[in-house]
Each structure stands twice: as structure tokens, then as C-alpha cells.
Amino acid sequence: MANVASFLMTQRPRRANSTKDPREQQRSSPQDKTIYRGKSIRQLWPGALELLASGERDWQQRLPQDLVDEEQLHGYEHIRALLSMRPTTGGKASFLELTRPFLMVITHPALLDCLSVDNHVGDLYTFISGSGGNRAIPFFQSLVNSLSDERLKALNTHESPGEDTLVALATALREVLRRTPKALYHEDLPALAESISKAIGRKRDSVAIHTVVERVAELQRMIYRAQGVLGRDTDDIEEGGIILQSVITSTYPRDIQLPGDRHDNDKRDITDIDVIPTEGEVRSERPEFLPSPNTDQPHYLHGIERLLDTHFRLLRHDIFGELKSVLGGMLKARDDD
């Protein structure tokens, strides 16, 4: 497998003023540059996704390092080129085809769940965000608009196009907001969250769509906190057809949340937790206790105990979270019948 950095170098996007011959530069049209850039993107991100899917840990950890390499910055140039793209009339399907591998790469668990590359991934998302979200949010809005149109076209069919892309989009936006908090104050962010919610549609029986619903609820909670509206007296806030429950009444100083009373498997000591979810846990409608890996956030443990507690709970949630949500919904529907 070729070195990631060398591959980026050979597939470096051409800038508009990089042509040596001025006459050739004058002859090249914007469409030509778009086609060239599209070919480069079609090679890079699917290859990176294949590398991540290979399971080779060394290569997985090398990829984010090469993408943010400070000497060449070819990864940054690829990202800048992609995020500056917008779909043309009738070209939304091609736009989605180009952007999907990129989203799958930046939201891959090998990047998001690996502490050893977290600093590089943070740099990656900082660049994706741009100043205050000015690079990421317009791109995501354009992407969700294209997704909505493609999903609307498929209403009369049995297909549900773009579900995995929608999950990756919502996850990427969450990471942008989590890693670059200033983006939470972008004026177009609430409209973007609303657009993602509308793109879900009425058909919500798939695991992927259920994941998007959870992501949107999480995004809206982050927006509410940033806007300082969590001091409302009500326990539920409804936005975009999604009810946000258990709203905290104050954001500063932050209260330490404690496990222990959500269900029969909600234990404060992780050694007492059954790895396999219990029925009570599956049926519980209360938000799961998921501590933040950010050490600036409060936690009831400290040092190595906090580290072990946090990663056990987050890893367990990554494995069983979606399954619990689906099973819980099925049990509730059966009980309602």
C-alpha cells in the first residue's frame, strides 16, 4: 500500500493560477478546473476510506497525520477544494458521490475513537470548520439540500438514498461544533440543524435514520446551550419535530452528572455494569450517562479512574447504542399495541 503522504502529493489539487503558460490558463474554463478537481477527489477519499476499512492500525493512524502534514498541506488543499464545491443544476447526484467518501473518512471510528490521533483529528476539524464555522456550515447546508432533493425524488420508490451520508453529515457537524465551539454561534447553524431534521422525512424505521434523529437532538441541545435558552422551566423542548428531554436548567457552573438511577444497569462503578444491556436498560427512555472525553468537562472521577470509566462507557455505547435504541423502539411499539 502506497504511503499516504506521497499519494496526496501526486494527487494535489491544481490551483487556478498554477498553469505555467498564461495562454493555457486563459483557455481553461471553470468547468475544466471542476472536472480536474473532481477526478482528484474521486481518487483520494475512496482510497483513504479503503485504507481505514483495511483494519491496519498503523495505516489508520498515519492517515490523519498525513492529512494535516504541516510541510506539504496537500490534505488541507484537498479539503479546501472539496468544501468550496457546490452542486450544479442536475449535478446533485454527482456532488453527493464526491462528498460521501470524504464524510465517511472524517467520521470513521478509526479517527474519532482513537486517542493517539485525536490531536491530528482535532486539527483536521478545525480546518474543516474554518473561522467560526464559515467553511463547514455553508458546505453542510449545500450538502443537506442536495440530499433532501435526492430523497424527495425517491419518495415513490422503496429506496432511501443517502441515509449513510446523512448520518456522516450529522456526525461531522457534531464534531465541528464540539471541537470548534465558536461555530456554535454561526448565524446559519440553527437553519442547518432544521434542514437536517427535515431531510430525515417521515420514514424513520431504519437504524441509520434513528441515528440521525439522535444526532439532530444532540446538535440542537448544543445550540440551545450556546444560545443560553436552557434556563427554561419546561423539561421538554420541541424543535423540528424532535423532543429534547431532560434539559439542564443551568450551564454554568456545570453540575456533575452521576449515574445510578436511570435503570437497573446504570451503575456508578463500571465493574458492576453488565456488558450486555439488560431489558430495563433497553426499555429506559432516559438519556444514557455518557461522560465527555474532554478533561475540561466535569466528572465524578479523576485521573486514571476517570479515563477508564469514560472509555468503557463510550466504547460500550458505540457497540450497543444503536441496537438498544432499535430494540427499545420495537418493545415500546409492541407494548403500545
Phi, psi and omega in degrees: 000130184293153176298135185298316182297319180293326177294318178299322182295319182286338181252026183299128180297138180277131178280161184297331184255020185270353181289130183290320182272115181302326180294322178293323179295322179292327182283335183286128183269162175304327179294321178299316181295322179295318180297315180299314182296321179297319178299318180296317180295321180296336179272318188290299191290321173298324177294319178295321179294320178296322178297316180294325181284347183291336181083000178284107188299320181299317180290322178299320181281335180285328185302305180297330177295317180289326180294330181251021180305126187281345181276317184258320180059025180293327176299318178297321180293322177297317181294316179299318180297317182292316184289344178272352182283148174224146183291141175271169179299122181081002182247022183291324179297319178293321178299316179294323179296324179286320188277334184303310180299324178300312180296320180295327179290309187286348177249011181293139180304331179297337176265313188283334186252014183247112183295328185293339179245010186299324179295318178294319178296322176299318177298321180298313182289329175298319178291318179301319181297315189075182182294112177061026180085009186291341177266317187284313190294315176299322178296313180297324179294317177297321181292315181291329175297317179294319178298317181299317180295318180292323179289327178294322179296333185264012183300324183270009178243176178269003182272152175230077188292148170078014182295315181292326177293322179294320176298313181295322178298311181296323179292317179297318178297318177301317180294321177300314182291324181289324185267339177231081187303334180298335179295341179296340183259009177295133186296336182265000183295314179303320178294325178294315178299320178295321179295320178296319178299317180291328181292339179298319181080187183274335181279107186233039185262004180259157178297319182299314181293322177299322177296319179296319178302316179295320179296317180297318178299321178294318178299317182292327174296319179297320179294317179299318179298316181296325182275356175072030181256011181281001178274010179295152181286332183288152179271343183237139174234131181251130181214124177063029179082005181242129181267127177262120186254164176054052180286133179287142185274349180209142180254345179208129356291150184284134175278147177276121177277142183237140173281164173140338186226016181278323180193183187288347180248016180266086186255147177286326178265120185295339178289346178266355183275130172289128182298316177281127182302140177276167178297320178298324178292318180295322182281343183297134178259003179276146179301138181291147176283109181233098181293149180281139174288351178286116184291348176283344179275149183290152178206151183277355175243169182222160174062220185294329178296320177296317181300312181295317180299313183298312186284330174296312183293319181290320178295318179297321178294320178299325183280315189249352187304307181293322179297316179298319181297316181292313180296320178298319177295320180294318179295321179294319179296321178294318179295323180293328178289000000 
